[in-house]
Amino acid sequence: MSHLWSKDTSGEWVSRPLEGDLVHLTPGGPSTLNAPERLGSVEEPVLVRLASHREAARWALICAPGSRARVNGVPVPVGARVLRDRDAIAPGEGPTVFFSTERPAQIVAFPDDAHDTFCIRCKLPLEAGTPAVRCPGRECGFWHHESPEHPCWSYADGCASCGYPTALDAGLQWTPAAL
């Protein structure tokens, strides 16, 4: 699930999941818009959920022409910009927020629509419905078994490919505080 990092009242970075299909970036912070017809009346930038690809949703920043909104310090030239992991969004009015696609590691049923995928650690095939973990590492995404018979994800402290921490309670690994 995608989320925004913003500072709370004490100045600490907090992660807020992006819920719904429209998120209004107001000077007071992000807020969910429930009715798509309200999009036309919004003057501040809005995040819009685009079509999903498997479990990952894509998001775009939409703003009025001539808006002072910036992504990674660069103006949004045509009023729209598809967002990438760790983009810094300065809405013009209000504080800068960071968009993130990082998700915590979790055990899920291996999807039916995946084709000929092997566990990166044990090299055995992954079958539909098998308990598995997809590495949430930024450039990784390799699948691992995770069952009592094949504890491939939790076997070591890091992913077999990229070293991403394998503790299922590790939470999110990146925060803007590191910048």
C-alpha positions in Angstrom: 0.0 0.0 0.0 1.3 3.4 -0.9 1.6 6.1 1.8 2.6 9.6 2.6 5.2 10.7 5.1 4.5 14.0 6.8 5.5 15.6 10.1 3.2 15.5 13.0 2.7 18.4 15.5 5.9 17.4 17.4 8.0 17.4 14.2 8.3 13.7 13.9 7.8 11.9 10.6 4.7 9.7 10.5 3.4 7.5 7.7 -0.2 7.7 6.6 -1.6 5.1 4.3 -3.2 6.5 1.1 -6.8 5.4 1.3 -9.5 5.9 -1.3 -8.8 7.2 -4.8 -8.3 10.9 -4.1 -6.2 12.6 -1.5 -6.3 16.4 -1.1 -3.0 18.1 -0.1 -4.2 20.9 2.0 -2.0 23.4 4.0 -3.1 21.5 7.1 -2.0 18.2 5.7 -3.3 15.4 3.5 -7.1 14.5 3.6 -9.1 11.9 1.7 -11.7 13.2 -0.8 -14.7 10.8 -0.9 -16.5 12.2 -4.0 -14.7 12.3 -7.3 -16.9 15.1 -8.5 -15.3 17.4 -6.0 -12.0 17.1 -7.8 -12.9 20.0 -10.1 -13.5 22.4 -7.2 -10.2 21.7 -5.5 -7.5 24.4 -5.9 -4.7 22.7 -3.9 -2.9 19.7 -5.5 -4.6 16.3 -5.3 -3.2 12.8 -5.4 -5.2 10.5 -7.7 -5.0 6.7 -7.7 -4.4 5.3 -11.2 -5.1 1.8 -12.4 -3.4 -0.8 -10.3 -0.9 -3.4 -11.6 -1.3 -6.5 -9.5 -1.0 -5.4 -5.9 0.8 -2.1 -6.6 -1.3 1.1 -7.2 0.2 4.0 -9.2 -0.5 7.5 -8.0 -0.3 10.9 -9.8 -0.2 14.4 -8.5 -2.7 16.7 -10.3 -2.6 20.5 -9.8 -3.9 23.6 -11.5 -1.8 25.1 -14.3 0.5 27.6 -12.9 0.4 26.0 -9.5 3.4 26.4 -7.2 3.4 22.6 -6.6 6.8 20.9 -7.0 8.0 17.3 -7.1 11.6 16.8 -6.0 12.1 20.6 -6.4 10.9 20.7 -10.0 7.6 22.4 -11.0 4.8 20.2 -12.4 4.9 21.4 -16.0 1.6 20.1 -17.4 -0.4 19.9 -14.2 0.1 16.2 -13.7 3.0 14.0 -12.6 3.0 10.2 -12.0 4.7 9.6 -8.6 7.6 7.3 -7.8 8.8 5.9 -4.5 10.3 8.6 -2.3 9.2 11.6 -4.3 9.2 14.8 -2.3 6.0 16.8 -2.9 5.9 20.4 -2.0 2.2 21.4 -2.6 2.9 25.1 -2.8 1.1 25.9 0.4 1.7 23.7 3.4 4.5 21.4 4.3 6.5 19.0 2.1 5.4 15.4 2.2 7.0 12.3 0.8 5.3 9.7 -1.3 6.3 6.1 -0.7 5.4 2.7 -2.1 7.3 0.7 0.5 5.2 -2.0 2.2 6.0 -4.1 5.2 6.8 -7.8 4.5 3.8 -10.0 5.0 2.9 -13.6 4.5 0.3 -14.0 1.7 -1.0 -16.8 -0.5 1.1 -17.0 -3.6 -1.0 -15.5 -6.5 -2.8 -17.7 -9.1 -1.7 -15.4 -11.9 2.1 -15.7 -11.3 3.9 -17.8 -13.8 6.8 -20.3 -13.2 8.2 -18.5 -10.2 10.8 -20.2 -8.0 11.7 -19.3 -4.4 14.9 -17.2 -4.5 16.3 -19.0 -1.5 15.5 -22.7 -1.9 15.0 -22.6 -5.7 11.8 -24.8 -5.5 8.7 -23.7 -7.4 6.1 -21.6 -5.7 2.6 -22.9 -6.3 -0.6 -20.9 -6.2 -2.0 -20.6 -2.7 1.3 -21.5 -1.0 2.2 -19.2 2.0 4.9 -16.8 0.6 6.5 -13.4 1.2 7.4 -11.1 -1.6 10.4 -9.0 -0.6 9.4 -5.4 -0.2 12.9 -4.2 -1.0 12.9 -1.1 -3.3 14.4 -2.9 -6.3 13.8 -6.5 -5.3 10.4 -8.1 -5.2 11.6 -11.7 -5.2 9.3 -14.3 -3.7 10.2 -16.7 -0.8 8.3 -19.6 0.7 7.2 -19.0 4.3 5.6 -22.1 5.9 6.7 -24.5 8.6 8.0 -26.9 5.9 9.8 -24.1 4.0 10.6 -21.1 6.2 12.7 -19.5 3.4 11.8 -15.8 4.2 12.6 -16.1 7.9 15.5 -18.5 7.4 18.1 -15.7 7.6 18.2 -12.0 8.8 17.9 -10.7 5.2 16.3 -11.5 1.8 18.3 -14.0 -0.2 18.6 -11.5 -3.0 18.9 -8.0 -1.5 19.4 -8.3 2.2 16.1 -6.5 3.2 15.3 -7.4 6.8 13.2 -10.5 7.1 11.6 -9.9 10.5 7.8 -9.8 9.8 7.4 -7.2 12.5 10.2 -4.9 11.2 7.7 -2.4 9.7 8.8 0.2 7.2 12.5 0.6 6.7 12.8 4.0 5.0 11.7 7.4 6.5 12.4 10.9 5.3 14.3 11.5 8.6 17.3 9.8 6.8 17.6 12.7 4.4 
